[in-house]
Amino acid sequence: MGGGGESRIIGRFGLGGEVGALVPVTNQYALTTGLASVTPTFHFVSRDSDRKFDPFVGGGLSLLYEKGTGIAVN
């Protein structure tokens, strides 16, 4: 389960994020694994454009957690 979103902040730049968890249901001894990430984005089409197609690029950092934590780049 999880969720996230993305919104433009200034001009063509935006910020997104997500959180999620993988909860085991069949193995009572398994650990819950989770993910949280923050992703800055750049949109190639301005906000004022009438175009329906809006290409963008994004990348950021993710935090993976279980017993310990780890950082990943996306």
KAURKA-V824602 format. One record per helix or strand of 2 or more residues. SS is the DSSP state (A for helix, B for strand). FROM is the first residue (numbers start at 1). LEN is the number of residues. Records with the same first field share a line. If there is no record, write none. Layout:
BEGIN
SS=FROM-LEN / FROM-LEN
END
This chain:
BEGIN
B=2-9 / 13-10 / 33-11 / 56-10 / 69-5
END
